[in-house]
């Protein structure tokens, strides 16, 4: 960015901002409880034993999990061991996955990336980069980036 500004190619007058939810490099099957560090499989095994299933196999646990009522995955209760910043998010196809939200801010005059933060998937677009009173500019973004607080 410094080089582009020194050469006069990045003016910072018109900035395009966009973000998209993308799957993190982490698997839901590797999530652990925030309170005790227990795995999802350990929780299912305990619940199956409590409901009367003796020595449950992997198939028994999968069947038990499909049939159980009130099944939820709360970000407050679960986290990824491999990527603690990844959050449980609903993807465009409706599936729940561990994800993050990379954003790009591009100087539209020069085509230079001026910022590329990675945000948690549960933070909305409205938390995106925005002009300030000290550094005003025109921002081009989709409707997900607009809120009264950021306008």
Helices and strands as residue ranges (DSSP letters): H 2-6, E 14-23, G 28-30, E 31-33, H 40-50, H 58-67, E 78-80, E 87-90, E 96-107, E 112-115, E 118-120, G 125-127, E 138-140, G 143-145
